[in-house]
Amino acid sequence: MTKLGKRTIVFLTVASLVLLPVGVALAQGQQLLDDTQPEAGAMIADVVLIRPLGIASMILGAAAFIVSIPFTASGGNVDEAWDTLVTKPAKFTFKRPLGQFD
């Protein structure tokens, strides 16, 4: 196995072990954080996994918005499409405090 393959497997294993408690808590509907300070695991999961996924969803949303402009313009809902496809992912990625998944 190549060095890159081994590193990828190790990274994915560590990420899944770190994110497992976060996923279980979210599935049970529990609040992950107290009101004062986010937990370290939630912050790490946010930086390593959630923020990059937010950036990717923002880029994909912008591409989908560009493709949908003729349809949304004829329907008169360009602003709603922009808000849903680009603005909401951008706010989730850049305006949300680190480790808070509200």
C-alpha positions as CSV (number, residue, x, y, z in Angstrom):
1,M,0.0,0.0,0.0
2,T,1.3,3.4,-0.8
3,K,2.2,6.0,1.8
4,L,-0.7,8.3,0.7
5,G,-3.1,5.4,1.0
6,K,-2.0,4.6,4.5
7,R,-2.3,8.2,5.5
8,T,-5.8,8.4,4.1
9,I,-6.9,5.3,6.0
10,V,-5.4,6.6,9.2
11,F,-7.0,10.0,8.7
12,L,-10.4,8.6,8.0
13,T,-10.2,6.2,11.0
14,V,-9.3,9.0,13.4
15,A,-11.9,11.3,11.9
16,S,-14.6,8.7,12.3
17,L,-13.6,7.9,15.9
18,V,-13.7,11.6,16.7
19,L,-17.0,12.2,15.0
20,L,-18.8,9.1,16.3
21,P,-19.9,10.8,19.6
22,V,-21.0,13.9,17.7
23,G,-23.2,11.9,15.4
24,V,-24.7,9.9,18.2
25,A,-25.6,13.0,20.2
26,L,-27.1,14.6,17.1
27,A,-29.1,11.5,16.3
28,Q,-30.5,11.5,19.8
29,G,-31.4,15.2,19.6
30,Q,-29.1,16.2,22.5
31,Q,-27.4,19.5,22.7
32,L,-23.7,18.9,22.2
33,L,-22.5,22.0,23.9
34,D,-23.2,23.9,27.0
35,D,-24.0,27.6,26.7
36,T,-20.5,28.8,27.5
37,Q,-17.8,26.8,25.8
38,P,-18.0,24.2,23.0
39,E,-16.3,20.9,23.6
40,A,-12.9,20.2,21.9
41,G,-14.3,17.3,19.9
42,A,-17.1,19.4,18.4
43,M,-14.6,22.1,17.5
44,I,-12.2,19.6,15.8
45,A,-15.1,18.0,13.9
46,D,-16.2,21.5,12.8
47,V,-12.8,22.5,11.5
48,V,-11.9,19.1,10.0
49,L,-15.2,18.0,8.4
50,I,-18.1,20.4,8.7
51,R,-16.4,23.7,7.5
52,P,-14.9,22.1,4.4
53,L,-18.2,20.5,3.6
54,G,-19.8,23.9,4.0
55,I,-17.4,25.5,1.6
56,A,-18.1,22.7,-0.9
57,S,-21.8,23.1,-0.5
58,M,-21.5,26.8,-1.1
59,I,-19.5,26.3,-4.3
60,L,-21.9,23.6,-5.5
61,G,-24.8,25.9,-4.6
62,A,-23.3,28.7,-6.6
63,A,-22.9,26.4,-9.6
64,A,-26.5,25.3,-9.3
65,F,-27.6,28.9,-9.0
66,I,-25.9,29.8,-12.2
67,V,-27.5,26.9,-14.0
68,S,-30.9,27.7,-12.6
69,I,-30.9,31.5,-13.4
70,P,-33.0,31.2,-16.6
71,F,-35.6,29.2,-14.7
72,T,-35.6,31.3,-11.5
73,A,-35.7,34.5,-13.5
74,S,-38.8,33.4,-15.4
75,G,-40.4,32.3,-12.2
76,G,-39.5,35.5,-10.4
77,N,-37.7,33.9,-7.5
78,V,-34.0,34.7,-8.1
79,D,-33.6,36.1,-4.6
80,E,-35.0,33.1,-2.9
81,A,-32.8,30.8,-5.0
82,W,-29.7,32.8,-4.1
83,D,-30.5,32.8,-0.4
84,T,-31.1,29.1,-0.4
85,L,-28.2,27.9,-2.6
86,V,-25.5,30.4,-1.6
87,T,-26.3,32.6,1.4
88,K,-27.4,30.0,3.8
89,P,-24.3,27.7,3.3
90,A,-22.1,30.8,3.5
91,K,-23.6,31.9,6.8
92,F,-23.4,28.3,8.1
93,T,-19.7,28.1,7.1
94,F,-18.4,31.5,8.0
95,K,-20.7,33.3,10.5
96,R,-21.4,30.4,12.9
97,P,-19.2,30.1,16.0
98,L,-16.7,27.2,15.9
99,G,-18.2,24.1,17.3
100,Q,-21.8,25.2,17.5
101,F,-24.1,23.4,15.2
102,D,-27.4,25.3,15.6
